[in-house]
Amino acid sequence: QVQLVESGGGLVQAGGSLRLSCAASGSISNINRMAWYRQAPGKQRELVAESIIRGSTNYADSVKGRFTISRDNAKNTVYLQMNSLKPEDTAVYYCNLNVVVTSGHEYSFWGQGTQVTVSS
C-alpha cells in the first residue's frame, strides 16, 4: 500500500508565501504524475498544478506565475511553492499521485488535505 503525508499549510497574509509538501511511501515502483488540487468551501475541487514524469508541468490560469510545482523523484515527494498569495487562494489543498506500485499496476492516491488560509 501507499501512504501520502502532506505538510506546509497554514495562515498567511495576502502577498505572502507558503510551501506545501507531499511525501509518498510504501510499495512504490514509479510515480508518473504528481499534482495539487484545491477545494474552497462550496466549490468543486479544481486542479492547481501537475507535473508529469517526463518533465512537463501545467498550471491553472489563476495561479500561473505565482505557484511552482516541483518534484524530488528520489524522495517520492512533490512540492508546491505558492507566492503572492491572494485571499481567493484560500482552500484545502490536496496532493494526488498516480503511482505504479511494485505489482506493476497504477493507482491514484490522495493526500489527507492541508488548509491554506490567506487573510486580506
N, C-alpha and C positions, 0 to 999 in steps of 0.2 A: 504494500500500500504506500501511498504518497501523502505526506503532510506538508501544508503550506503555513508559514507563520509570517504575518505582516507586522510591521512596526513603523513608527515615524509620524503618525498623525498627531493632531493637537490643535491648539488655538493660536492663531496668529493674526496680526493686524493687516489690513489691506496694504499691499505693496511688499509684504514680507515674503519669506521663502520657507519651504519645508521639503524634506526629502523622505520619501516613502521607500521601504524595502520589503521584499517578499522573498523568503528563503524556502526552497523546497528540499525535502529529504525523503529518503525511502528507496524503493526499488526502481531507481531511475536509470534508464539507458541513454536517453536523449530528451531534450526539450525543444520542440520545433517552433513553438510560438509562445511568446510571453506578452501579456497585455495587462492594461489597467482599465477598469471601468469605474464609473461612479453613479451613485443614485442619491438624488436630493429628495427631500420629503415631498410626496405627492407626484413625483415624476418617475418616468421609466429609467431603468438602468441604461447608461449610454457608454459607448466606447470612448475612452480618453486617448489612449495611445497603444500601439502594438509594435513588437519587434519580432521579425521573422528571422529564423536561424541564419539565413544567408546574408543578413545584414540590413535588409530594408526596414524602414520604420514608417508608420503612418500616425497622423495626429488628427484629432477633431479640430475643426476650424477655430473653435472657441479657445483653444489652448496653444495653437501654433505660435512659435516664437517665445513662449513663456515656459512651457513644460518640455522636459527632455527625458526620454526613456532610454535606459541603458541596461546592459546585462553582463553578468560575470558567469560565463558558462562553467568555469571550473568550480564555482561555488553554488551553481544552480540558483542564482539569485538575480532578481530583476529590481531595478530602481526606478523611481520617478522623481526627478528633480523639478520642483514647482517654484517658479519665481514670479514676481509681480502678481501675487495672488489678489484675487478680487472676491468680494462677498458672494458673488454668484458661483464661485468655485466650491462653496460650502456643500459638503455631501459626505456620504460614506463611500470610501474608495476600496475597491476590491481588485486583487490580482487574479488573473486567470491564466493558467498554463496548460498547453497541450503537451502532455508528457508521454513519451514512449517508454513503457515500463520494461522490465527485464524479460518479460514473456514475449515482447515484440509488439504488443498491442498499444494503441494510442488512446489516451483518455484525457478528458478535460477536467481540471481541478480548479476549485475556487478557494481563495483565502477567506479568512473569517471577517474581513472588513475592518477598516480603521477610519475613525471620524476625523474629518478635516473641517474646521470652522474658521472662517475668515470674518473678522469684525471690521466694520466701516469706521 
